[in-house]
Amino acid sequence: MKFTVVGSGAMGLRYGVLLQDAGNEVDFVDGWKPNVEKMREQGGVYVSRDHKDKHLVPVNVYYPEEYDGNPDCYIFFLKQMQLSDMLKRCEHFFKPNQYAFTCMNGMGHVEKLLKYFKPEKLVAGTALVATVLNGPGDVDFIGKRGAGSMNLANYTEKPDDFTHKLVEQLEKAQFNPNLTTNFRGTLMAKVVFNSVVNTLCTMFEMTMGEYADYDGADEMSQQLIDEAYDVCERDGVQMLNTRKQELDSINYVSKVANPLHYPSMYQDMHNYRPTEVDYINGYLVKLGQKHNYNAKTHAFLTHEVHLAELGKQRELKRMREEEAAKQTVAEEQQVAGR
């Protein structure tokens, strides 16, 4: 099969590289100039696994405006707040017969993708696997080959021949896919997971394993799970897991699968980037409001993350001002020394 990965960050590179390794033809489209230019300069992307065995993997990478490929399927991996702009930049090469597949975090992307792809051409899911973008053109796959799992479903909840072929290629690439016929339940399972682990690890600057080792972690997780499930049940979502199974999943991934991993929201906060909290905890809050339900713990966490973002932006501003002041002093000293 031929794939085009739109959004060549950590997860986009992981999916694209492993599908390429499995024998598929893969192109990469990205809008972040340092990333595109570095991969072109290197002749590919440097890939590590658990910080070891760093090696160069050749890839074809393009800016949206220059791409004119014709894949069977696009794979979208972007931050929720980046998707609308990227779709506009890419729409010139979309064709009616092509499929869209995504495992993006949070909720909000489905509605955006449906503006460009027919409902029967949309497949979405969730990826329970950890990946870190060390910098432009440098990615680290966390976990042994075959680690992690994923769920996916057709928007129509009616798998077609293409979907089964997609699952076959994902199996070859060792993503351990599980095809369901429960679209919203599949996506919301990851939203609930992220609303606990991503947010709390970010707020307290710790790995998933460090969070799970705290004596009160189960109580905190359960409170957030219960609120999220209360919201989903009121909105008619049939969840894939029971509340206990969801807690067990959080503990397994945090303690066994990826105990040393800092979630993507932490990586965004640490690097002074906006987080996706509005599309995760904030999404649950808004969904609850539709049914006059107050998901107050999720609302509190959403505010906490935004407050922390504000603090990080002020810290970044101070750092830039200090750097500018140092530069000014250096220039004045240089002039005085002439």
C-alpha angles and dihedrals in degrees: 000000000000119000134182116202112211109199110032100203127119100306096033090055093047094053094041097046094047093046088050090050088052090061103268126131108245134184125186126217120190138164099203104102099204090054096048094045094046092052091048091048092049095040091239144353127304109234127195131176117217089343092303140099096029109194140159119256114194113233138172109235129181142175112245094247094057100042120107103160125138110220128174090231141014119218112207120203113162138123111274092245092053099051102082094054093045092050090054090051091049103040093096091072100041115112130196094242095054127101129224121215126182142169097182120157121255129008132287100070097090094065091048094050092049089064088068105026132051115250091245089055097055123096121174136176150147130268120212096194133104126233133166129204103214091189141307110335093359123102134172121207108210116215133025120297107286093025118142131019141234142210125212138177140180115253087233090048087230111110113216132194092275092054092054090049089050091051090049092055092046088053091051089052088052098241090136095227123200114199114211135179093219106091103178094035090053094052096041092054089069093042089057092045092050093044087066108032103029095046100043095043089050095049093050097034096235141127122259090254093052090052093048091050092061110106092230097045096103092052092050093045093048093052091054093043092051093051092047093049091047088056095045094047091052089052093050097251114154103215121218093223135040116242090260092049090052091054090047089052092051091050094046095050092043099044104030113016104037111003093147096049126113107209121242093256089058090050090053093048093045091052094047094251127136113264130227094239092123089060094048117030091010091052090055090050093053093044090052091050089059087065098038090254120138111217088191099169092053089046091052092049091049090055091046092054092048090049090051089049089054090051092050092050091051089049090051091049091052091049091052092047091050091048091049090050091051090049091051092050091048091051092048091050090049091052092046091051094056 
